[in-house]
């Protein structure tokens, strides 16, 4: 923890770099990814403060729209699309994902009931021909595509897509290489960016 504290102490010593951020934010991209500490959207994309609006959830899960109670995820998507007017939404899964791996392997999650219930509620089991693969690449990529479909169930997303003012992107990040792949709808494959 001490290195983080030390950096935080010196971070605020460059106010001129951040003064413009007080005027507001106008990101063009909503970046939805996993809470995993190995996935750092600004590092992956080179984004500076104010350039990405981020939504991080266990397993980069986008819950289905219209649950009986409001969710922070739905509010974030709606705010990004309706208020900030983002032009792109990226759903970025990653290799070695514990959440997707747990679903594919059928891990016993009774000792972590909130995680168990989140994954049971929000994640349909992604197709995976080799559950023993530690990268769970196939499962994660299929999971990303499911989340893109779920985004389309949000009225604000579907309206903006129909109007041509929003694009959806599915990414897969390899934590062990740093490589990023994007889903290509024309070939239905994930190819290097």
C-alpha positions as CSV (number, residue, x, y, z in Angstrom):
1,X,0.0,0.0,0.0
2,X,2.8,2.4,0.8
3,X,4.0,2.9,-2.8
4,X,0.4,3.8,-3.7
5,X,0.2,6.3,-0.9
6,X,3.6,7.8,-1.9
7,X,2.4,8.2,-5.5
8,X,-0.9,9.8,-4.4
9,X,1.1,12.3,-2.3
10,X,3.1,13.5,-5.3
11,X,0.3,13.2,-7.8
12,X,-1.4,16.4,-6.8
13,X,1.8,18.4,-7.1
14,X,1.1,19.0,-10.9
15,X,-2.2,20.9,-10.8
16,X,-1.5,22.6,-14.1
17,X,-1.9,19.2,-15.8
18,X,-5.4,18.7,-14.4
19,X,-6.9,22.2,-14.2
20,X,-8.8,21.7,-17.5
21,X,-10.6,18.7,-16.1
22,X,-12.6,20.9,-13.8
23,X,-14.6,22.2,-16.8
24,X,-16.2,18.8,-17.3
25,X,-15.8,15.6,-19.2
26,X,-16.5,14.8,-22.8
27,X,-15.3,11.2,-23.4
28,X,-16.1,9.7,-26.8
29,X,-15.9,6.1,-25.6
30,X,-17.6,4.0,-22.9
31,X,-15.1,1.3,-22.0
32,X,-16.7,-1.7,-20.3
33,X,-14.3,-4.2,-18.8
34,X,-13.6,-6.5,-15.9
35,X,-12.7,-5.4,-12.4
36,X,-9.5,-7.5,-12.7
37,X,-6.5,-5.5,-11.6
38,X,-4.4,-6.7,-14.6
39,X,-6.8,-4.9,-17.0
40,X,-6.0,-1.2,-17.0
41,X,-8.1,0.6,-19.7
42,X,-5.9,3.8,-19.8
43,X,-2.8,1.7,-20.1
44,X,-4.2,-0.5,-22.9
45,X,-5.6,2.5,-24.9
46,X,-3.1,5.2,-24.0
47,X,-6.1,7.4,-22.9
48,X,-5.6,10.4,-20.7
49,X,-7.9,11.6,-17.9
50,X,-11.3,12.5,-19.4
51,X,-11.0,10.4,-22.6
52,X,-12.7,7.2,-21.4
53,X,-15.8,6.7,-19.4
54,X,-15.3,3.4,-17.6
55,X,-17.6,0.7,-16.4
56,X,-15.9,-2.1,-14.5
57,X,-17.7,-5.2,-13.3
58,X,-16.7,-8.7,-12.3
59,X,-16.5,-10.5,-15.6
60,X,-17.3,-7.3,-17.7
61,X,-20.9,-8.2,-17.3
62,X,-23.7,-6.0,-18.8
63,X,-26.9,-7.1,-17.0
64,X,-30.0,-7.4,-19.1
65,X,-31.9,-4.2,-19.3
66,X,-35.1,-3.8,-17.3
67,X,-34.4,-5.5,-14.1
68,X,-36.9,-4.7,-11.4
69,X,-34.4,-2.5,-9.5
70,X,-32.1,0.0,-11.1
71,X,-28.5,-1.0,-11.4
72,X,-25.3,1.0,-11.4
73,X,-24.4,-0.7,-14.7
74,X,-27.6,0.4,-16.4
75,X,-27.2,3.9,-15.0
76,X,-23.6,4.1,-16.3
77,X,-24.6,3.0,-19.8
78,X,-27.5,5.3,-20.0
79,X,-25.5,8.3,-18.7
80,X,-22.7,7.6,-21.2
81,X,-25.1,7.4,-24.1
82,X,-27.7,10.0,-23.3
83,X,-25.8,12.6,-21.3
84,X,-22.2,12.3,-22.4
85,X,-23.1,11.3,-26.0
86,X,-20.3,8.7,-26.4
87,X,-19.9,7.6,-30.0
88,X,-18.4,4.2,-29.2
89,X,-18.8,1.5,-26.6
90,X,-16.1,-1.1,-26.2
91,X,-16.7,-4.3,-24.2
92,X,-13.3,-5.7,-23.4
93,X,-12.9,-9.2,-22.0
94,X,-9.5,-10.6,-21.1
95,X,-7.5,-13.8,-20.9
96,X,-7.3,-15.7,-17.6
97,X,-10.6,-14.2,-16.5
98,X,-11.6,-15.7,-13.1
99,X,-15.3,-14.9,-13.5
100,X,-15.7,-16.4,-16.9
101,X,-13.5,-19.3,-16.0
102,X,-15.6,-20.0,-12.9
103,X,-18.8,-20.1,-14.9
104,X,-17.3,-22.4,-17.6
105,X,-15.7,-24.8,-15.1
106,X,-18.8,-24.8,-12.8
107,X,-16.7,-23.8,-9.8
108,X,-18.4,-24.0,-6.4
109,X,-18.8,-20.3,-5.4
110,X,-20.9,-20.9,-2.2
111,X,-18.1,-19.3,-0.1
112,X,-18.6,-16.0,-2.1
113,X,-22.3,-15.7,-2.4
114,X,-22.4,-12.2,-3.9
115,X,-20.1,-13.4,-6.7
116,X,-22.1,-16.5,-7.2
117,X,-25.3,-14.6,-7.4
118,X,-23.8,-12.0,-9.7
119,X,-22.5,-14.6,-12.1
120,X,-25.7,-16.6,-12.0
121,X,-27.9,-13.6,-12.6
122,X,-25.9,-11.9,-15.3
123,X,-23.7,-14.5,-17.1
124,X,-25.1,-17.1,-19.4
125,X,-22.5,-19.9,-19.7
126,X,-20.4,-19.0,-22.7
127,X,-19.5,-21.7,-25.2
128,X,-16.1,-23.2,-24.6
129,X,-14.7,-26.3,-26.2
130,X,-11.8,-26.6,-23.7
131,X,-12.7,-25.5,-20.2
132,X,-9.2,-26.6,-19.0
133,X,-7.6,-23.8,-21.1
134,X,-6.2,-21.4,-18.5
135,X,-6.7,-18.4,-20.8
136,X,-10.4,-19.3,-21.4
137,X,-10.0,-17.4,-24.6
138,X,-12.9,-19.0,-26.5
139,X,-15.3,-18.6,-23.6
140,X,-14.3,-15.0,-22.9
141,X,-14.7,-14.0,-26.6
142,X,-18.1,-15.6,-26.7
143,X,-19.0,-13.9,-23.4
144,X,-17.9,-10.5,-24.9
145,X,-20.3,-11.1,-27.9
146,X,-23.1,-11.9,-25.4
147,X,-22.5,-8.6,-23.6
148,X,-22.7,-6.7,-26.9
149,X,-26.1,-8.3,-27.6
150,X,-27.2,-7.3,-24.1
151,X,-26.2,-3.7,-24.7
152,X,-28.6,-3.7,-27.6
153,X,-31.5,-4.4,-25.2
154,X,-30.9,-0.9,-23.7
155,X,-33.4,1.4,-25.4
156,X,-30.9,4.3,-25.5
157,X,-28.2,2.1,-27.1
158,X,-30.6,0.7,-29.7
159,X,-32.0,4.1,-30.6
160,X,-28.5,5.6,-31.1
161,X,-27.4,2.5,-33.1
162,X,-30.4,2.9,-35.4
163,X,-29.7,6.6,-35.8
164,X,-26.1,5.8,-36.8
165,X,-24.6,7.7,-33.8
166,X,-23.1,4.8,-31.9
167,X,-20.8,1.9,-32.7
168,X,-20.2,-1.2,-30.6
169,X,-16.9,-3.0,-30.4
170,X,-15.9,-6.3,-28.8
171,X,-12.3,-6.6,-27.7
172,X,-10.2,-9.4,-26.2
173,X,-7.1,-8.4,-24.2
174,X,-4.4,-11.0,-23.6
175,X,-3.0,-10.2,-20.1
176,X,0.0,-12.5,-20.8
177,X,1.1,-10.7,-24.0
178,X,-0.5,-7.3,-24.0
179,X,-2.1,-8.1,-27.4
180,X,-5.6,-6.7,-28.1
181,X,-8.0,-8.4,-30.6
182,X,-11.2,-6.9,-32.0
183,X,-14.2,-8.9,-33.1
184,X,-14.7,-8.6,-36.9
185,X,-18.4,-9.2,-37.7
186,X,-17.7,-10.0,-41.3
187,X,-15.6,-13.1,-40.4
188,X,-17.0,-13.6,-36.9
189,X,-13.4,-13.8,-35.5
190,X,-11.3,-11.8,-33.1
191,X,-8.3,-10.3,-35.0
192,X,-5.3,-8.2,-33.9
193,X,-6.1,-4.5,-33.8
